[in-house]
Amino acid sequence: MDDKLKIVEQLLKKYKQEHLLNFYNEISETEKNILINQILDIDFENICKLYKDSKETKNSSNIEISPLQHIEKNKLSNTEINYYTEIGETIIHNHQIAVVTMAGGQGTRLGYKGPKGTYMLNLKPFKKSLFQIIAENIIETNTKYKTCIPWYIMTSEENNKQTQDFFEINDFFDYPKEKIKFFIQDKLPIIDINGKLILQEPYLIKEASNGNGNVFRAMQKAQILDELRNNGIKWICFGGIDNVLLKNVDPLFLGLTIYNNMKIGSKSIFKKEPLEKTAIYCKKNGKPSILDYDEISLELSERKIRNTNTYLYREANMLSHIMSLDAVYKVKDIELKYHRAFKKNAFVNFEGVKQVPDKPNTFKFENFIFDAFSYFDDMLLLRVNENEEFAPIKDFTGIYNPDTAIEKYNNYKNTNSVKLKK
């Protein structure tokens, strides 16, 4: 232990993080072991570089922004829809598709303690968790196509056990247990505005999941990619946990992507307000990309194709993607860029007291799945109706709250039920 401690002290001195041992002499032997081992596992070079690089002003003058062409679902004819759907259905019938649900987050913004996927919605006639809604959606596809789609769920170290326990308690929502596999995404330390890592407890450094862009590396680490290839899977559907109207497997979307010889595809919704805080699809230097809301001017957002009412930069990201397995293999080892988010995080202050800030005080670094798209020449982008496919739950105060999601979910289910009866 003494040898380890000396190594840790040298490491912390090198990166000016000596404060992490402030309470070392006050904690138990077990807690000392936890802290020492955690420090030795952290890549201080990486996190300090991310912090330093994020403070530098990015030069965007050498980035050429251009539109990413999209297809509008509501403008497709019934003949086209049937044709493309049949192409996608062939993949499903041949058992060549898998679903990945990215569920590493907690329900903190909802005032809920626990994995976000376990959050219950007061639906009628029964309450349902977000996980149950997704399970039922995939089961509908399984039943329709007489298949059983492998379902992979990305958790975090923070919520993995609770998530798996929740599935066990709920008998896996009648989904075949052997067809579900959990895997854990990586994490990074939280860092304050002065470049110091913070303590969650006197013996524990605060860390958080490093974004959904880690999904490729996490799948590789869990040996899922080789498993998919060995099982003949050709396509993977990626989606988030919080969209209750997400079509986890959409044969039309898949068929369009295949027909257009694309390796990746995304769905979008129309961004109604020009300066709404929503990322939109575009091309940067000719490659598919995302333009964050703080990079979008009013002029850019209102730009249209000449003599038409078609906007060039209004396709908002809704976290619904498909990728061929070959495409995933192409990006699995690439270190995607990190984005910095300014967040509120409680911390142990210099007196050893847990302090809860009243405003953002720390930086969290995340990479996102869409950053992988820039390694391809083009992609399929399909605009869908948000009333049919987009009802996420983010928090209680914004436009994407539980009540709105429940209303949209019930409306969609009732409308579909009427159509089926006809």
LUMGU-671708 format. One record per residue (C-alpha): residue number from 1; x, y, z. Coordinates in Angstrom, 1 decimal, always signed. Layout:
REM residues N
num	c1	c2	c3
NUM	X	Y	Z
...
END
This chain:
REM residues 422
num	c1	c2	c3
1	+0.0	+0.0	+0.0
2	+2.8	+2.4	+0.8
3	+4.4	+1.8	-2.6
4	+1.0	+2.5	-4.3
5	+0.6	+5.7	-2.2
6	+4.0	+7.0	-3.3
7	+3.1	+6.4	-7.0
8	-0.2	+8.2	-6.5
9	+1.4	+11.1	-4.7
10	+3.8	+11.6	-7.6
11	+1.0	+11.3	-10.1
12	-1.1	+13.8	-8.4
13	+1.8	+16.2	-8.0
14	+2.5	+16.0	-11.7
15	-1.0	+17.0	-12.7
16	-1.6	+19.4	-9.8
17	-4.4	+17.3	-8.2
18	-2.9	+16.8	-4.7
19	-6.2	+17.9	-3.1
20	-7.6	+14.5	-3.9
21	-5.7	+13.1	-0.9
22	-6.8	+15.9	+1.5
23	-8.8	+13.4	+3.7
24	-6.6	+10.4	+3.2
25	-5.6	+10.1	+6.8
26	-9.3	+10.4	+8.0
27	-10.8	+7.6	+5.9
28	-10.9	+3.8	+6.6
29	-8.5	+1.3	+5.1
30	-11.2	+0.1	+2.7
31	-11.9	+3.6	+1.6
32	-8.2	+4.3	+1.1
33	-8.0	+1.3	-1.2
34	-11.0	+2.5	-3.2
35	-9.4	+6.0	-3.6
36	-5.9	+4.8	-4.5
37	-7.2	+2.3	-7.1
38	-9.5	+4.8	-8.6
39	-6.7	+7.4	-9.0
40	-4.4	+4.8	-10.6
41	-7.2	+3.9	-13.1
42	-7.7	+7.6	-14.2
43	-6.0	+8.9	-17.3
44	-5.0	+12.2	-16.0
45	-3.1	+13.2	-19.1
46	-6.3	+12.8	-21.1
47	-8.7	+14.6	-18.8
48	-6.3	+17.5	-18.3
49	-5.8	+17.8	-22.1
50	-9.6	+17.8	-22.6
51	-9.9	+20.6	-20.1
52	-7.1	+22.6	-21.7
53	-8.2	+22.1	-25.2
54	-11.8	+23.0	-24.4
55	-10.8	+26.5	-23.2
56	-9.2	+27.3	-26.5
57	-11.2	+29.2	-29.1
58	-12.0	+27.0	-32.0
59	-11.2	+28.3	-35.5
60	-14.2	+27.6	-37.6
61	-13.2	+29.8	-40.6
62	-11.7	+26.7	-42.3
63	-15.0	+24.7	-42.0
64	-17.3	+24.9	-44.9
65	-21.0	+24.3	-44.0
66	-23.3	+22.9	-46.6
67	-26.8	+21.2	-46.4
68	-27.3	+17.5	-45.9
69	-30.0	+16.3	-48.2
70	-33.0	+14.7	-46.6
71	-36.1	+12.7	-47.6
72	-39.5	+13.7	-46.1
73	-41.5	+10.6	-45.2
74	-44.9	+12.4	-45.7
75	-44.0	+13.1	-49.3
76	-43.4	+9.4	-50.2
77	-46.2	+7.7	-52.2
78	-47.8	+4.5	-50.9
79	-46.1	+2.7	-53.7
80	-42.7	+4.0	-52.6
81	-43.4	+3.2	-49.0
82	-44.3	-0.3	-49.8
83	-41.3	-0.8	-52.0
84	-38.7	+0.4	-49.5
85	-40.5	-1.3	-46.6
86	-40.2	-4.7	-48.4
87	-36.4	-4.2	-48.7
88	-36.2	-3.6	-44.9
89	-38.5	-6.4	-44.1
90	-36.2	-8.8	-45.9
91	-33.4	-8.0	-43.5
92	-35.8	-8.5	-40.5
93	-37.1	-11.8	-41.9
94	-33.5	-13.0	-42.4
95	-32.6	-12.3	-38.7
96	-30.0	-9.7	-39.8
97	-30.8	-6.9	-37.5
98	-30.1	-6.0	-33.8
99	-31.2	-3.2	-31.5
100	-29.0	-1.1	-29.2
101	-30.6	+1.0	-26.5
102	-28.4	+3.6	-24.9
103	-29.5	+3.8	-21.3
104	-26.5	+4.9	-19.2
105	-28.2	+7.9	-17.7
106	-29.9	+8.6	-14.4
107	-33.3	+10.2	-13.9
108	-31.7	+13.2	-12.0
109	-33.3	+15.9	-14.1
110	-36.7	+14.3	-13.5
111	-36.1	+14.4	-9.7
112	-36.0	+10.6	-9.8
113	-33.4	+8.5	-8.1
114	-32.5	+5.6	-10.3
115	-31.7	+4.6	-13.9
116	-33.8	+6.7	-16.3
117	-35.1	+3.6	-18.0
118	-36.8	+2.5	-14.8
119	-38.8	+5.8	-14.7
120	-42.5	+5.0	-14.6
121	-45.1	+6.9	-16.8
122	-48.7	+7.1	-15.6
123	-50.2	+5.6	-18.7
124	-53.6	+4.1	-18.9
125	-54.7	+1.5	-18.0
126	-51.3	+0.6	-16.5
127	-48.2	+2.5	-15.5
128	-45.2	+1.6	-17.6
129	-41.5	+2.1	-17.3
130	-39.4	+3.5	-20.3
131	-37.8	+0.0	-20.5
132	-41.2	-1.7	-20.8
133	-42.3	+0.7	-23.5
134	-39.2	-0.2	-25.6
135	-39.6	-3.9	-24.9
136	-43.2	-3.9	-26.1
137	-42.2	-2.0	-29.2
138	-39.6	-4.5	-30.2
139	-41.9	-7.4	-29.2
140	-44.5	-6.0	-31.7
141	-41.8	-6.3	-34.5
142	-40.9	-9.8	-33.3
143	-44.5	-10.9	-33.5
144	-45.2	-9.4	-36.8
145	-42.1	-10.9	-38.5
146	-41.9	-14.1	-36.5
147	-38.4	-13.4	-35.3
148	-36.6	-12.5	-32.1
149	-34.3	-9.5	-32.4
150	-31.2	-9.4	-30.2
151	-31.5	-6.5	-27.8
152	-28.4	-4.9	-26.4
153	-28.6	-2.3	-23.6
154	-25.8	+0.1	-22.8
155	-25.7	+1.0	-19.1
156	-23.2	+2.9	-17.0
157	-21.2	+1.7	-14.0
158	-23.5	+3.9	-11.9
159	-26.8	+2.2	-13.0
160	-25.8	-1.2	-14.4
161	-26.8	-3.3	-11.3
162	-30.0	-1.4	-10.7
163	-30.9	-1.8	-14.4
164	-30.3	-5.5	-14.5
165	-32.1	-6.0	-11.2
166	-35.1	-4.1	-12.6
167	-35.3	-6.5	-15.6
168	-35.1	-9.5	-13.3
169	-37.9	-8.2	-11.1
170	-40.0	-7.5	-14.1
171	-39.3	-10.9	-15.7
172	-37.6	-9.2	-18.6
173	-40.9	-7.8	-19.7
174	-41.7	-11.1	-21.4
175	-38.7	-10.7	-23.7
176	-36.5	-13.8	-24.1
177	-33.8	-13.4	-21.5
178	-31.1	-15.0	-23.7
179	-31.8	-12.3	-26.3
180	-30.9	-9.4	-24.0
181	-27.4	-8.4	-23.2
182	-26.2	-5.5	-21.0
183	-22.9	-3.8	-21.5
184	-21.3	-0.8	-19.7
185	-20.0	+2.4	-21.2
186	-16.8	+4.1	-20.1
187	-16.6	+7.1	-17.8
188	-14.5	+10.2	-17.2
189	-13.8	+12.4	-14.1
190	-15.8	+15.6	-13.6
191	-13.5	+18.7	-13.5
192	-14.2	+22.1	-12.0
193	-13.6	+25.5	-13.6
194	-10.1	+25.6	-12.2
195	-9.1	+22.3	-13.7
196	-9.4	+20.4	-10.5
197	-11.1	+17.0	-10.3
198	-13.8	+17.0	-7.6
199	-14.5	+14.5	-4.8
200	-18.0	+13.0	-4.6
201	-17.1	+11.6	-1.2
202	-13.8	+12.0	+0.8
203	-12.7	+8.7	-0.7
204	-14.3	+8.9	-4.1
205	-13.6	+11.0	-7.2
206	-16.7	+12.2	-9.1
207	-17.0	+10.5	-12.5
208	-19.7	+10.4	-15.1
209	-20.4	+8.4	-18.3
210	-18.6	+9.8	-21.3
211	-21.4	+10.1	-23.8
212	-23.3	+7.8	-26.2
213	-20.4	+8.1	-28.7
214	-18.7	+5.5	-26.5
215	-21.1	+2.9	-27.7
216	-18.8	+1.5	-30.4
217	-15.9	+1.0	-28.1
218	-18.1	-0.3	-25.3
219	-19.6	-2.9	-27.7
220	-16.1	-3.9	-28.8
221	-14.9	-4.2	-25.2
222	-17.9	-6.4	-24.4
223	-17.1	-8.6	-27.5
224	-20.6	-7.8	-28.9
225	-19.4	-6.8	-32.3
226	-17.8	-10.2	-33.0
227	-20.9	-11.9	-31.6
228	-23.1	-9.9	-34.0
229	-20.9	-10.9	-37.0
230	-20.8	-14.5	-36.0
231	-24.6	-14.5	-35.8
232	-25.1	-13.0	-39.2
233	-26.2	-9.5	-38.1
234	-25.9	-6.9	-40.9
235	-27.6	-3.8	-39.4
236	-27.9	-2.2	-36.0
237	-30.6	+0.2	-34.8
238	-29.4	+2.7	-32.2
239	-31.8	+4.7	-30.0
240	-32.0	+6.5	-26.7
241	-33.9	+5.4	-23.7
242	-36.2	+8.4	-23.2
243	-38.2	+8.6	-26.5
244	-41.5	+6.8	-25.8
245	-42.5	+7.0	-29.5
246	-39.2	+5.7	-30.9
247	-39.6	+3.0	-33.6
248	-36.7	+0.8	-32.6
249	-36.9	-1.2	-35.8
250	-38.4	+0.6	-38.9
251	-38.3	-1.4	-42.1
252	-39.1	+1.7	-44.2
253	-36.1	+3.6	-42.8
254	-33.9	+0.5	-43.2
255	-35.1	-0.1	-46.8
256	-34.5	+3.5	-47.8
257	-30.9	+3.4	-46.4
258	-30.1	+0.2	-48.2
259	-31.7	+1.3	-51.5
260	-29.7	+4.5	-51.5
261	-26.4	+2.5	-50.9
262	-25.8	+4.2	-47.6
263	-24.0	+2.6	-44.6
264	-25.6	+4.9	-42.1
265	-29.0	+6.6	-41.6
266	-30.6	+9.0	-39.2
267	-34.1	+10.3	-38.6
268	-34.8	+13.9	-38.1
269	-37.7	+16.1	-37.2
270	-38.4	+19.6	-38.5
271	-37.0	+22.4	-36.3
272	-39.9	+24.8	-36.1
273	-38.3	+27.7	-34.3
274	-35.1	+29.1	-36.1
275	-33.1	+29.6	-32.9
276	-34.5	+26.7	-30.9
277	-31.7	+25.1	-28.8
278	-31.5	+22.0	-31.0
279	-28.6	+20.5	-33.0
280	-29.3	+20.1	-36.7
281	-27.8	+18.0	-39.5
282	-25.5	+19.5	-42.1
283	-22.2	+18.7	-43.9
284	-18.9	+20.1	-42.7
285	-16.2	+20.1	-45.4
286	-18.4	+17.7	-47.4
287	-18.9	+15.1	-44.6
288	-22.1	+14.4	-42.7
289	-22.1	+16.2	-39.4
290	-24.1	+18.0	-36.7
291	-24.2	+21.8	-36.2
292	-24.8	+22.6	-32.5
293	-27.4	+25.3	-31.7
294	-24.7	+27.8	-30.5
295	-23.2	+27.6	-34.0
296	-26.4	+28.4	-35.8
297	-27.2	+32.0	-36.8
298	-30.7	+33.3	-37.6
299	-29.6	+33.8	-41.2
300	-28.4	+30.2	-41.6
301	-31.5	+28.8	-39.9
302	-33.8	+30.7	-42.3
303	-31.9	+29.9	-45.4
304	-34.0	+28.1	-48.1
305	-33.6	+26.4	-51.5
306	-34.2	+29.2	-54.0
307	-37.8	+29.8	-55.0
308	-39.0	+27.1	-52.6
309	-40.2	+26.9	-49.1
310	-37.7	+24.1	-48.2
311	-35.3	+25.0	-45.4
312	-31.7	+23.9	-45.8
313	-30.7	+23.8	-42.1
314	-33.8	+22.7	-40.1
315	-33.3	+18.9	-39.7
316	-33.0	+18.3	-36.0
317	-31.3	+15.3	-34.5
318	-33.7	+12.9	-32.6
319	-31.3	+10.2	-31.6
320	-32.6	+7.5	-34.0
321	-29.9	+6.0	-36.1
322	-29.1	+2.8	-38.1
323	-25.6	+1.6	-39.1
324	-24.4	-1.4	-41.0
325	-22.2	-3.7	-39.0
326	-19.4	-2.9	-41.4
327	-19.8	+0.8	-40.6
328	-19.6	+0.2	-36.9
329	-16.4	-1.8	-37.4
330	-15.0	+1.1	-39.3
331	-15.4	+3.5	-36.4
332	-15.0	+1.2	-33.4
333	-11.4	+2.2	-32.7
334	-11.7	+5.9	-33.5
335	-11.3	+8.4	-30.7
336	-14.3	+10.6	-31.3
337	-14.0	+14.3	-30.3
338	-15.3	+15.4	-27.0
339	-17.9	+18.1	-26.3
340	-17.8	+20.1	-23.0
341	-20.9	+20.6	-21.0
342	-21.2	+23.0	-18.0
343	-23.1	+21.3	-15.2
344	-24.0	+21.6	-11.6
345	-22.3	+18.9	-9.4
346	-22.2	+18.5	-5.6
347	-18.7	+18.1	-4.2
348	-16.8	+17.7	-1.0
349	-15.2	+21.0	-0.1
350	-11.9	+21.7	+1.6
351	-13.5	+21.2	+5.0
352	-14.8	+17.8	+4.1
353	-18.4	+18.9	+3.8
354	-20.7	+18.0	+0.9
355	-21.5	+21.2	-0.9
356	-24.4	+21.6	-3.4
357	-23.9	+24.5	-5.8
358	-26.7	+26.8	-6.9
359	-25.3	+27.2	-10.4
360	-23.1	+25.2	-12.8
361	-19.6	+24.7	-11.4
362	-18.1	+21.8	-13.3
363	-17.3	+20.5	-16.8
364	-18.4	+17.1	-18.1
365	-16.9	+15.8	-21.3
366	-18.9	+13.6	-23.7
367	-18.6	+12.3	-27.2
368	-21.7	+11.6	-29.3
369	-22.6	+8.9	-31.7
370	-23.2	+11.4	-34.5
371	-19.6	+12.4	-34.5
372	-18.8	+9.1	-36.1
373	-20.8	+10.0	-39.2
374	-18.1	+12.4	-40.4
375	-16.0	+9.4	-41.3
376	-18.4	+8.6	-44.1
377	-19.0	+10.4	-47.4
378	-22.8	+10.5	-47.1
379	-25.8	+9.2	-45.1
380	-29.5	+8.8	-45.4
381	-31.6	+11.4	-43.6
382	-35.3	+10.8	-43.2
383	-37.6	+13.5	-41.8
384	-40.5	+12.0	-39.8
385	-43.6	+13.4	-38.0
386	-42.7	+14.2	-34.4
387	-46.3	+13.4	-33.3
388	-45.7	+9.8	-34.5
389	-42.1	+9.3	-33.6
390	-40.7	+11.8	-31.1
391	-41.9	+12.2	-27.5
392	-38.7	+12.3	-25.3
393	-38.7	+12.9	-21.6
394	-35.9	+15.2	-20.5
395	-37.1	+17.1	-17.4
396	-40.2	+18.6	-15.7
397	-39.9	+22.2	-16.8
398	-39.0	+22.1	-20.5
399	-41.1	+21.2	-23.5
400	-40.1	+17.5	-23.3
401	-41.7	+16.7	-20.0
402	-43.5	+13.5	-18.8
403	-47.0	+14.9	-19.3
404	-46.4	+15.9	-22.9
405	-44.9	+12.5	-23.6
406	-47.8	+10.7	-22.1
407	-50.3	+12.8	-24.1
408	-48.4	+12.1	-27.4
409	-48.0	+8.4	-26.6
410	-51.7	+8.0	-25.8
411	-52.8	+10.0	-28.9
412	-50.5	+7.9	-31.2
413	-51.7	+4.6	-29.7
414	-55.4	+5.6	-30.0
415	-55.0	+6.8	-33.6
416	-53.2	+3.6	-34.5
417	-55.8	+1.5	-32.8
418	-58.6	+3.2	-34.9
419	-56.6	+2.6	-38.1
420	-56.1	-1.1	-37.3
421	-59.9	-1.5	-36.6
422	-60.7	+0.0	-40.0
END
